[in-house]
Amino acid sequence: MRQPLFVATALGTVLQLIMVVWGHSDPSVAALFAVGGMAVSLLAGLVYALMARTGMGSSAFGGALAGGACALIGIAVSLALGDVEPVLLALGTASSAVTGAVGGLVGALFGRRTARA
């Protein structure tokens, strides 16, 4: 399931980078980094699960990988720009991986539901 993981991670990374670059120059966007970043990771996990069409465990794991990876890249860029503290690299990546796993679970449940209809 490399293609779904690549697509979900790439999509999440692009969205994270848009938010980080925009937030670097707009404090109102920067104030939403935590919520926005986790929302992007949730979406990455959801996309992974819907594309991969695997079981709940695999969807959660792939969603965690996609959500955590895109957050790690976004937070690293934000750190390089001086917009966040270094501790957020670990905390933000971990929380986004959990959020990505939730997105993966939701995607797996939604995929199961639509397959029955």
TIVO-50725 format. One record per residue: x, z, y negated of N, C-alpha, C in turn; residue number from 1; residue in one letter. Coordinates in Angstrom, 2 decimals, m for minus. Atoms other than C-alpha are relative to their C-alpha. Last residue first. Layout:
BEGIN
REC       n_x       n_z       n_y      ca_x      ca_z      ca_y       c_x       c_z       c_y   seq   type
REC         X         Z         Y         X         Z         Y         X         Z         Y   NUM      A
...
END
This chain:
BEGIN
REC       n_x       n_z       n_y      ca_x      ca_z      ca_y       c_x       c_z       c_y   seq   type
REC      1.16      0.60      0.65    m24.72      0.54     m0.01     m0.20     m1.45      0.39   117      A
REC      1.23     m0.26     m0.75    m22.40      2.19      2.48     m1.20     m0.76     m0.57   116      R
REC     m0.10      0.73     m1.27    m19.22      0.63      1.05     m1.26      0.17      0.84   115      A
REC      0.38      1.38      0.22    m20.26      1.76     m2.43      0.10     m0.82      1.28   114      T
REC      1.42      0.07      0.38    m20.25      5.41     m1.39     m0.45     m1.45     m0.16   113      R
REC      0.79     m0.26     m1.19    m16.93      5.20      0.43     m1.49     m0.21     m0.29   112      R
REC     m0.18      1.14     m0.89    m15.27      3.57     m2.56     m0.80      0.15      1.28   111      G
REC      0.78      1.10      0.56    m16.71      6.20     m4.88      0.08     m1.22      0.90   110      F
REC      1.41     m0.33     m0.18    m15.37      8.98     m2.67     m0.90     m1.12     m0.50   109      L
REC      0.28      0.09     m1.44    m11.95      7.36     m2.46     m1.46      0.29      0.27   108      A
REC      0.01      1.41     m0.39    m11.90      6.74     m6.22     m0.31     m0.18      1.48   107      G
REC      1.25      0.57      0.54    m12.88     10.34     m6.93     m0.11     m1.47      0.41   106      V
REC      1.12     m0.52     m0.80    m10.11     11.53     m4.62     m1.34     m0.57     m0.46   105      L
REC     m0.05      0.62     m1.32     m7.55      9.26     m6.26     m1.14      0.46      0.89   104      G
REC      0.47      1.38      0.17     m8.63     10.40     m9.73      0.00     m0.75      1.33   103      G
REC      1.46     m0.12      0.17     m8.19     14.00     m8.58     m0.61     m1.39     m0.18   102      V
REC      0.55     m0.26     m1.33     m4.72     13.08     m7.32     m1.52      0.14     m0.05   101      A
REC      0.00      1.27     m0.73     m3.93     11.54    m10.70     m0.55      0.15      1.40   100      G
REC      1.12      0.77      0.53     m4.99     14.79    m12.36     m0.09     m1.37      0.67    99      T
REC      1.23     m0.62     m0.53     m2.64     16.73    m10.09     m1.22     m0.79     m0.47    98      V
REC      0.04      0.35     m1.42      0.17     14.29    m10.91     m1.25      0.59      0.65    97      A
REC      0.49      1.37     m0.10     m0.70     14.64    m14.60     m0.03     m0.48      1.45    96      S
REC      1.45     m0.02      0.25     m0.35     18.40    m14.40     m0.60     m1.39      0.10    95      S
REC      0.70     m0.70     m1.08      3.04     18.08    m12.73     m1.51     m0.01     m0.21    94      A
REC     m0.04      0.86     m1.18      4.32     15.44    m15.14     m0.77      0.64      1.15    93      T
REC      0.90      1.14      0.20      3.15     17.43    m18.14     m0.04     m0.93      1.19    92      G
REC      1.39     m0.45      0.00      4.76     20.64    m16.91     m0.99     m1.15     m0.13    91      L
REC      0.40     m0.54     m1.30      8.08     19.09    m15.95     m1.48      0.36      0.04    90      A
REC     m0.34      1.01     m0.99      8.65     16.83    m18.96     m0.43      0.46      1.39    89      L
REC      1.17      0.84     m0.30      6.73     19.26    m21.12      0.30     m1.09      1.01    88      L
REC      0.77     m0.64     m1.07      9.61     21.74    m20.89     m1.23     m0.83      0.39    87      V
REC     m0.47      0.37     m1.35     11.74     19.30    m22.91     m0.82      0.60      1.13    86      P
REC     m1.07     m0.88     m0.47      9.61     19.80    m26.08      0.40     m0.39      1.43    85      E
REC      0.39     m1.08     m0.90      7.57     16.93    m27.45      1.23      0.80      0.40    84      V
REC      1.38     m0.42      0.25      7.75     14.43    m30.34     m0.48      1.15      0.89    83      D
REC      0.01     m1.31      0.62     11.52     13.96    m30.51     m1.39      0.56     m0.27    82      G
REC      0.41      0.17      1.41     11.40     10.22    m29.85     m0.04      1.32     m0.75    81      L
REC     m1.08      0.74      0.67     13.41     10.76    m26.65     m0.31     m0.23     m1.48    80      A
REC     m1.12     m0.94      0.17     10.87     13.40    m25.61      1.15     m0.66     m0.74    79      L
REC      0.43     m0.92      1.05      8.00     10.97    m26.18      1.09      1.04     m0.29    78      S
REC     m0.11      0.75      1.26      9.85      8.38    m24.10     m0.38      0.89     m1.18    77      V
REC     m1.43      0.22      0.25     10.35     10.91    m21.31      0.21     m0.78     m1.29    76      A
REC     m0.52     m1.24      0.57      6.70     11.97    m21.60      1.49     m0.14     m0.31    75      I
REC      0.53     m0.21      1.34      5.52      8.40    m21.11      0.57      1.24     m0.67    74      G
REC     m0.58      1.01      0.89      7.82      7.79    m18.15     m0.47      0.20     m1.43    73      I
REC     m1.43     m0.28      0.13      6.90     11.04    m16.44      0.66     m0.98     m0.96    72      L
REC     m0.15     m1.10      0.95      3.22     10.44    m17.15      1.47      0.32     m0.22    71      A
REC      0.26      0.55      1.34      3.32      7.02    m15.47      0.14      1.09     m1.07    70      C
REC     m1.05      0.93      0.41      5.05      8.52    m12.44     m0.24     m0.54     m1.41    69      A
REC     m1.22     m0.71      0.37      2.76     11.53    m12.14      1.08     m0.92     m0.52    68      G
REC      0.25     m0.82      1.19     m0.47      9.55    m12.24      1.24      0.74     m0.47    67      G
REC      0.23      0.88      1.15      0.78      6.87     m9.82     m0.17      0.81     m1.29    66      A
REC     m1.23      0.75      0.30      2.27      9.36     m7.37     m0.16     m0.86     m1.24    65      L
REC     m0.97     m0.95      0.55     m0.71     11.72     m7.57      1.31     m0.71     m0.36    64      A
REC      0.42     m0.29      1.37     m3.11      8.81     m7.10      0.95      0.97     m0.67    63      G
REC     m0.36      1.15      0.82     m1.14      7.70     m4.05     m0.39      0.19     m1.45    62      G
REC     m1.46      0.06      0.08     m1.38     11.20     m2.57      0.46     m1.17     m0.88    61      F
REC     m0.46     m1.10      0.85     m5.07     11.58     m3.40      1.51     m0.05     m0.18    60      A
REC      0.40      0.31      1.37     m5.85      8.14     m1.99      0.46      1.08     m0.96    59      S
REC     m0.91      1.04      0.50     m3.85      8.86      1.14     m0.33     m0.38     m1.44    58      S
REC     m1.35     m0.55      0.11     m5.71     12.11      1.72      0.99     m0.99     m0.58    57      G
REC     m0.08     m0.93      1.13     m9.13     10.64      0.93      1.41      0.55     m0.19    56      M
REC      0.71     m1.26     m0.14     m8.77      7.67      3.23      0.25      0.92     m1.19    55      G
REC     m0.48     m0.81     m1.13     m7.59      4.25      2.11     m0.84      1.26      0.09    54      T
REC      1.09     m0.19     m0.96     m9.22      1.60     m0.08      0.49      0.70      1.28    53      R
REC     m0.59     m0.25     m1.31     m5.92      0.72     m1.79     m1.05      0.13      1.10    52      A
REC     m0.73      1.16     m0.51     m7.45     m0.92     m4.86      0.46      0.19      1.44    51      M
REC      0.94      1.12     m0.10    m10.14      1.66     m5.57      0.69     m1.26      0.53    50      L
REC      0.93     m0.21     m1.10     m7.77      4.50     m4.77     m0.95     m1.18      0.19    49      A
REC     m0.70      0.05     m1.30     m4.97      3.22     m6.99     m0.99      0.07      1.15    48      Y
REC     m0.34      1.40     m0.26     m7.33      2.50     m9.88      0.72     m0.13      1.34    47      V
REC      1.24      0.68     m0.34     m8.72      6.03     m9.69      0.26     m1.46      0.36    46      L
REC      0.38     m0.42     m1.35     m5.26      7.55     m9.64     m1.26     m0.69      0.49    45      G
REC     m0.98      0.60     m0.91     m4.21      5.50    m12.67     m0.32      0.37      1.45    44      A
REC      0.33      1.41     m0.15     m7.43      6.48    m14.46      0.96     m0.69      0.97    43      L
REC      1.24      0.02     m0.78     m6.76     10.17    m13.86     m0.40     m1.45      0.28    42      L
REC     m0.41     m0.26     m1.38     m3.20      9.64    m15.11     m1.21      0.02      0.93    41      S
REC     m0.67      1.21     m0.49     m4.54      8.02    m18.30      0.41      0.19      1.46    40      V
REC      1.05      1.00     m0.20     m6.94     10.92    m18.79      0.59     m1.30      0.54    39      A
REC      0.65     m0.31     m1.28     m4.06     13.35    m18.25     m1.14     m0.97      0.29    38      M
REC     m0.93      0.26     m1.09     m2.06     11.67    m20.98     m0.61      0.28      1.36    37      G
REC     m0.12      1.45     m0.19     m5.00     11.57    m23.35      0.91     m0.35      1.16    36      G
REC      1.27      0.50     m0.53     m5.77     15.26    m22.92      0.09     m1.50      0.29    35      V
REC      0.29     m0.65     m1.29     m2.16     16.35    m23.34     m1.26     m0.57      0.64    34      A
REC     m0.92      0.40     m1.06     m1.20     13.81    m26.02     m0.38      0.60      1.35    33      F
REC      0.76      0.26     m1.23     m4.33     14.40    m28.12      0.89     m0.39      1.17    32      L
REC      0.74     m1.23     m0.33     m2.59     16.02    m31.09     m0.76     m0.15      1.31    31      A
REC     m0.95     m0.92     m0.64     m0.18     13.07    m31.07     m0.69      1.30      0.40    30      A
REC     m0.14      0.47     m1.37     m3.13     10.78    m31.83      0.94      0.94      0.77    29      V
REC      1.29     m0.23     m0.64     m4.04     12.78    m34.94      0.01     m0.49      1.45    28      S
REC      0.15     m1.36     m0.53     m0.35     12.98    m35.85     m1.35      0.27      0.68    27      P
REC      1.33     m0.48      0.38     m0.08      9.18    m36.16     m0.22      1.39      0.61    26      D
REC      0.25      0.25      1.42      3.42      7.67    m36.18     m1.34      0.52     m0.50    25      S
REC     m1.23     m0.27      0.75      4.75      9.02    m32.90     m0.20     m0.18     m1.50    24      H
REC     m0.04     m1.40      0.38      1.20      9.12    m31.57      1.24      0.38     m0.77    23      G
REC      1.02     m0.19      1.03      1.01      5.33    m31.58      0.04      1.44     m0.51    22      W
REC     m0.50      0.71      1.18      4.27      5.08    m29.65     m0.97      0.16     m1.16    21      V
REC     m1.20     m0.69      0.50      3.17      7.76    m27.19      0.52     m0.67     m1.28    20      V
REC      0.38     m1.28      0.60     m0.37      6.37    m26.73      1.20      0.70     m0.64    19      M
REC      0.79      0.31      1.20      0.84      2.81    m26.17     m0.36      1.29     m0.72    18      I
REC     m0.94      0.42      1.04      3.50      4.13    m23.80     m0.72     m0.39     m1.29    17      L
REC     m0.75     m1.17      0.48      0.94      6.07    m21.75      0.92     m0.40     m1.15    16      Q
REC      0.91     m0.82      0.82     m1.34      3.01    m21.54      0.70      1.24     m0.55    15      L
REC      0.28      0.74      1.23      1.51      0.78    m20.37     m0.91      0.82     m0.92    14      V
REC     m1.19     m0.05      0.85      2.63      3.42    m17.88     m0.22     m0.73     m1.32    13      T
REC     m0.12     m1.32      0.60     m0.86      3.87    m16.47      1.18      0.10     m0.95    12      G
REC      1.10     m0.14      0.96     m1.27      0.15    m15.91      0.10      1.33     m0.72    11      L
REC     m0.30      0.87      1.14      2.16     m0.09    m14.30     m1.08      0.11     m1.07    10      A
REC     m1.08     m0.61      0.77      1.51      2.93    m12.07      0.32     m0.83     m1.23     9      T
REC      0.52     m1.21      0.63     m1.87      1.59    m10.92      1.07      0.67     m0.88     8      A
REC      0.98      0.38      1.03     m0.49     m1.90    m10.29     m0.50      1.23     m0.74     7      V
REC     m0.70      0.65      1.11      2.60     m0.64     m8.43     m0.97     m0.32     m1.15     6      F
REC     m0.80     m1.03      0.67      0.62      1.80     m6.29      0.73     m0.59     m1.20     5      L
REC      0.89     m0.87      0.78     m1.98     m0.86     m5.49      0.77      1.08     m0.75     4      P
REC      0.57      0.71      1.14      0.82     m3.31     m4.57     m0.98      0.88     m0.78     3      Q
REC     m0.89      0.03      1.16      2.77     m0.86     m2.43     m0.62     m0.68     m1.20     2      R
REC      0.82      0.00      1.20      0.00      0.00      0.00      0.87      0.00     m1.26     1      M
END
